[in-house]
Amino acid sequence: MRYPVVEKFVSINGEGQRAGELAVFIRFRGCNLNCSYCDTKWANKVDAEAELMSADEIVAYVTSTGVRNVTLTGGEPLLQSELCVLTDMLISSGKNVEIETNGSISAAELASRKYRPAFTFDYKLPGSGMEAHMLTENYDFLNEMDTVKFVSGSSRDLKRAAEIIKEFDLVKRCKVYISPVFGKIEPAEIVDFIAAERLNGVRLQLQLHKFIWDPNKRGV
């Protein structure tokens, strides 16, 4: 099995539970959704240039960096068949593995493995145009390692996020973050909403890499 890797690099995690920490990023080609605000559309194309790498080669690259945190992203990483082979190898070698997924594909197999990665599930709000694809069955196996993230661009999005957070009692299951669609909504509006709705345990999170570097810069 070879995985189509469109990017591999070391940077800081821009979001999630390990925001600000060093991580090795492995970005896979391809996605099954088409979100309105996607900032990696270039990686989603079926003909995007990619390096075909075996699990052994990816693990060797990660090991060579000397960085313990590994973020598997895309695109949509859960589209990769036999992803469990790679995650087993990485985690058994002492790496902290996080999978950033769009929330539309079952993660049940990976969640049941001995070497279980952490998951960051996006919930695609109405403004994304992709809410109908959300697979909330994934919330059945959430734990404290995991995150559900809501990327919001409007007051309508915020209201929907609050509904989902309460319906699935997410704060008791995992970490919960609301982030702004960059340039579409002011973070202060999100803070005001969290306060007005008394969303205890929900955190505002800004995408650090978009403030440190140009928002369109790759490899960061």
Order of alpha helices (4+ residues) and beta strands (2+ residues): beta-beta-alpha-beta-alpha-beta-alpha-beta-alpha-beta-beta-alpha-beta-alpha-beta-alpha
